[in-house]
Amino acid sequence: MATIIDAILAINPSARVSLADEDVNQITWLEGTSSISNEDILAKQSELVITDATAKAQKISDKASGNQKLLDLGLSQDEVDALMEKR
């Protein structure tokens, strides 16, 4: 899951912050880093969570699709598993 720090760094990769208890209300902006609104941070965090979930779902879909294509070529599931190094 994307953290608050992940969200801050996605908005400002050079941000320097201190964070307590993964609480957006407990951010200390360090070394002159311009603050980012809590709303923007939480919106970016939600976006990162959705992006990560979408990527994971796509990977699962791609794996199933590739598996089926190999089966359609006439390989057995054991052969496909061996190619995929399932053990």
Secondary structure, 3 states (H helix, E strand, C coil): CCCHHHHHHHHCCCCCEEECCCCHHHEEECCCCCCCCHHHHHHHHHHHHHHHHHHHHHHHHHHHHHHHHHHHCCCCHHHHHHHCCCC
